[in-house]
Amino acid sequence: MPVEHAATMPDHSDEVQLKILGEQLKIQREKAGKTQLQADEKLDKKSGWIADVEAGKIDPWITEVVFLCRFYKIEPTVLFKSIQRSSDKIMKQHKKDVMN
């Protein structure tokens, strides 16, 4: 398998990864029919914490992510697979853009 030059690889900085995580957590929260306030209260966080997580402004601890998964009644693997799919889409689109 050929190795791509770093300049052609998409930016997978912490910022991008946090944004993907936040987007996927929001999707799962909404599917579970939970509000941001309910998530904040369940984790005993200040109001607005989950909004900041979903916006990619806060990097939650893995234990917090797992707790949210339980609260949303999903297995953590469901969340992580959705994160991987989103990341793969970004990489695929970037490769397509680079080739054009």
C-alpha atoms as an extended CHARMM CRD file, in Angstrom:
* protein
*
       100  EXT
         1         1  MET       CA              0.0000000000        0.0000000000        0.0000000000  PROA      1               0.0000000000
         2         2  PRO       CA              1.5520000000        3.3450000000       -1.0140000000  PROA      2               0.0000000000
         3         3  VAL       CA              2.3530000000        5.8590000000        1.6840000000  PROA      3               0.0000000000
         4         4  GLU       CA              0.9800000000        9.3270000000        1.1050000000  PROA      4               0.0000000000
         5         5  HSD       CA              3.1240000000       12.3680000000        1.6030000000  PROA      5               0.0000000000
         6         6  ALA       CA              2.1900000000       14.2670000000        4.7600000000  PROA      6               0.0000000000
         7         7  ALA       CA              1.2800000000       17.3540000000        2.7340000000  PROA      7               0.0000000000
         8         8  THR       CA             -1.5300000000       15.4200000000        1.0040000000  PROA      8               0.0000000000
         9         9  MET       CA             -3.0170000000       14.0400000000        4.2060000000  PROA      9               0.0000000000
        10        10  PRO       CA             -6.0350000000       15.7820000000        5.7400000000  PROA      10              0.0000000000
        11        11  ASP       CA             -5.6240000000       17.7420000000        8.9210000000  PROA      11              0.0000000000
        12        12  HSD       CA             -6.5350000000       15.3420000000       11.7200000000  PROA      12              0.0000000000
        13        13  SER       CA             -5.5670000000       17.7170000000       14.4540000000  PROA      13              0.0000000000
        14        14  ASP       CA             -7.1070000000       17.5050000000       17.8890000000  PROA      14              0.0000000000
        15        15  GLU       CA             -9.4570000000       20.2860000000       16.8210000000  PROA      15              0.0000000000
        16        16  VAL       CA            -10.8670000000       18.2650000000       13.9240000000  PROA      16              0.0000000000
        17        17  GLN       CA            -11.1830000000       15.1200000000       16.0190000000  PROA      17              0.0000000000
        18        18  LEU       CA            -12.9670000000       17.0160000000       18.8100000000  PROA      18              0.0000000000
        19        19  LYS       CA            -15.4060000000       18.4500000000       16.2880000000  PROA      19              0.0000000000
        20        20  ILE       CA            -16.1920000000       14.9790000000       14.9320000000  PROA      20              0.0000000000
        21        21  LEU       CA            -16.6270000000       13.6020000000       18.4580000000  PROA      21              0.0000000000
        22        22  GLY       CA            -18.9190000000       16.4920000000       19.3740000000  PROA      22              0.0000000000
        23        23  GLU       CA            -21.0420000000       16.1010000000       16.2650000000  PROA      23              0.0000000000
        24        24  GLN       CA            -21.4650000000       12.3780000000       16.8830000000  PROA      24              0.0000000000
        25        25  LEU       CA            -22.3190000000       12.8760000000       20.5520000000  PROA      25              0.0000000000
        26        26  LYS       CA            -24.9720000000       15.4030000000       19.5370000000  PROA      26              0.0000000000
        27        27  ILE       CA            -26.4660000000       12.9760000000       17.0230000000  PROA      27              0.0000000000
        28        28  GLN       CA            -26.6200000000       10.2210000000       19.6400000000  PROA      28              0.0000000000
        29        29  ARG       CA            -28.0870000000       12.5640000000       22.2720000000  PROA      29              0.0000000000
        30        30  GLU       CA            -30.8110000000       13.6800000000       19.8910000000  PROA      30              0.0000000000
        31        31  LYS       CA            -31.5710000000       10.0820000000       18.8570000000  PROA      31              0.0000000000
        32        32  ALA       CA            -31.9510000000        9.2460000000       22.5620000000  PROA      32              0.0000000000
        33        33  GLY       CA            -34.4000000000       12.1260000000       22.9870000000  PROA      33              0.0000000000
        34        34  LYS       CA            -32.2470000000       13.8020000000       25.6350000000  PROA      34              0.0000000000
        35        35  THR       CA            -31.6550000000       17.5170000000       26.0820000000  PROA      35              0.0000000000
        36        36  GLN       CA            -28.3490000000       19.2130000000       26.6860000000  PROA      36              0.0000000000
        37        37  LEU       CA            -29.5700000000       20.2060000000       30.1390000000  PROA      37              0.0000000000
        38        38  GLN       CA            -30.3530000000       16.5820000000       30.9910000000  PROA      38              0.0000000000
        39        39  ALA       CA            -26.8600000000       15.5170000000       29.9190000000  PROA      39              0.0000000000
        40        40  ASP       CA            -25.2580000000       18.3120000000       31.9580000000  PROA      40              0.0000000000
        41        41  GLU       CA            -27.2680000000       17.3650000000       35.0190000000  PROA      41              0.0000000000
        42        42  LYS       CA            -26.6470000000       13.6250000000       34.6540000000  PROA      42              0.0000000000
        43        43  LEU       CA            -22.8830000000       14.2010000000       34.6080000000  PROA      43              0.0000000000
        44        44  ASP       CA            -23.1360000000       16.8580000000       37.3340000000  PROA      44              0.0000000000
        45        45  LYS       CA            -21.5980000000       19.4540000000       35.0090000000  PROA      45              0.0000000000
        46        46  LYS       CA            -22.2020000000       23.1750000000       34.7800000000  PROA      46              0.0000000000
        47        47  SER       CA            -24.9200000000       24.2680000000       32.3810000000  PROA      47              0.0000000000
        48        48  GLY       CA            -23.5520000000       24.4580000000       28.8450000000  PROA      48              0.0000000000
        49        49  TRP       CA            -20.8580000000       21.8080000000       29.2980000000  PROA      49              0.0000000000
        50        50  ILE       CA            -22.3670000000       19.3580000000       26.7960000000  PROA      50              0.0000000000
        51        51  ALA       CA            -22.9780000000       22.2210000000       24.3430000000  PROA      51              0.0000000000
        52        52  ASP       CA            -19.2560000000       22.9940000000       24.4960000000  PROA      52              0.0000000000
        53        53  VAL       CA            -18.3790000000       19.3070000000       24.0430000000  PROA      53              0.0000000000
        54        54  GLU       CA            -20.7230000000       19.0450000000       21.0580000000  PROA      54              0.0000000000
        55        55  ALA       CA            -19.1580000000       22.1930000000       19.5630000000  PROA      55              0.0000000000
        56        56  GLY       CA            -15.6730000000       20.6950000000       19.8900000000  PROA      56              0.0000000000
        57        57  LYS       CA            -14.5830000000       23.2580000000       22.4910000000  PROA      57              0.0000000000
        58        58  ILE       CA            -14.0150000000       20.7660000000       25.3300000000  PROA      58              0.0000000000
        59        59  ASP       CA            -12.1050000000       17.4980000000       25.2170000000  PROA      59              0.0000000000
        60        60  PRO       CA            -14.0760000000       15.1630000000       27.5020000000  PROA      60              0.0000000000
        61        61  TRP       CA            -12.4790000000       12.3680000000       29.4800000000  PROA      61              0.0000000000
        62        62  ILE       CA            -13.0650000000        8.8890000000       28.0560000000  PROA      62              0.0000000000
        63        63  THR       CA            -15.0100000000        8.0300000000       31.2180000000  PROA      63              0.0000000000
        64        64  GLU       CA            -17.3530000000       10.9520000000       30.4900000000  PROA      64              0.0000000000
        65        65  VAL       CA            -17.8600000000        9.7560000000       26.9210000000  PROA      65              0.0000000000
        66        66  VAL       CA            -18.6350000000        6.2230000000       28.1190000000  PROA      66              0.0000000000
        67        67  PHE       CA            -21.0360000000        7.6100000000       30.7340000000  PROA      67              0.0000000000
        68        68  LEU       CA            -22.8020000000        9.6390000000       28.0300000000  PROA      68              0.0000000000
        69        69  CYS       CA            -23.0920000000        6.5130000000       25.8820000000  PROA      69              0.0000000000
        70        70  ARG       CA            -24.7550000000        4.7040000000       28.7700000000  PROA      70              0.0000000000
        71        71  PHE       CA            -27.0630000000        7.6790000000       29.3560000000  PROA      71              0.0000000000
        72        72  TYR       CA            -27.9700000000        7.6550000000       25.6410000000  PROA      72              0.0000000000
        73        73  LYS       CA            -28.4360000000        3.8720000000       25.8550000000  PROA      73              0.0000000000
        74        74  ILE       CA            -25.8510000000        2.9980000000       23.2160000000  PROA      74              0.0000000000
        75        75  GLU       CA            -22.7050000000        0.9230000000       23.3430000000  PROA      75              0.0000000000
        76        76  PRO       CA            -19.5210000000        3.0090000000       23.1330000000  PROA      76              0.0000000000
        77        77  THR       CA            -18.5520000000        1.0000000000       20.0370000000  PROA      77              0.0000000000
        78        78  VAL       CA            -21.5790000000        2.4940000000       18.2320000000  PROA      78              0.0000000000
        79        79  LEU       CA            -20.2570000000        5.9800000000       18.9080000000  PROA      79              0.0000000000
        80        80  PHE       CA            -16.6790000000        5.1030000000       17.9810000000  PROA      80              0.0000000000
        81        81  LYS       CA            -17.7670000000        3.4490000000       14.7290000000  PROA      81              0.0000000000
        82        82  SER       CA            -19.7640000000        6.5420000000       13.7710000000  PROA      82              0.0000000000
        83        83  ILE       CA            -16.7180000000        8.6880000000       14.5490000000  PROA      83              0.0000000000
        84        84  GLN       CA            -14.5830000000        6.4460000000       12.3200000000  PROA      84              0.0000000000
        85        85  ARG       CA            -17.1040000000        6.6930000000        9.4650000000  PROA      85              0.0000000000
        86        86  SER       CA            -17.1180000000       10.5010000000        9.7190000000  PROA      86              0.0000000000
        87        87  SER       CA            -13.3360000000       10.6000000000        9.7610000000  PROA      87              0.0000000000
        88        88  ASP       CA            -13.1900000000        8.2760000000        6.7330000000  PROA      88              0.0000000000
        89        89  LYS       CA            -15.6020000000       10.5520000000        4.8290000000  PROA      89              0.0000000000
        90        90  ILE       CA            -13.3920000000       13.5540000000        5.5540000000  PROA      90              0.0000000000
        91        91  MET       CA            -10.2960000000       11.6900000000        4.3620000000  PROA      91              0.0000000000
        92        92  LYS       CA            -12.0500000000       10.4670000000        1.2160000000  PROA      92              0.0000000000
        93        93  GLN       CA            -13.2750000000       13.9720000000        0.3910000000  PROA      93              0.0000000000
        94        94  HSD       CA             -9.8070000000       15.4010000000        1.0110000000  PROA      94              0.0000000000
        95        95  LYS       CA             -8.1880000000       12.8530000000       -1.3090000000  PROA      95              0.0000000000
        96        96  LYS       CA            -10.7770000000       13.6890000000       -3.9570000000  PROA      96              0.0000000000
        97        97  ASP       CA            -10.0990000000       17.4310000000       -3.5430000000  PROA      97              0.0000000000
        98        98  VAL       CA             -6.3300000000       16.9350000000       -3.7220000000  PROA      98              0.0000000000
        99        99  MET       CA             -6.5930000000       14.9130000000       -6.9130000000  PROA      99              0.0000000000
       100       100  ASN       CA             -8.6720000000       17.6020000000       -8.6690000000  PROA      100             0.0000000000
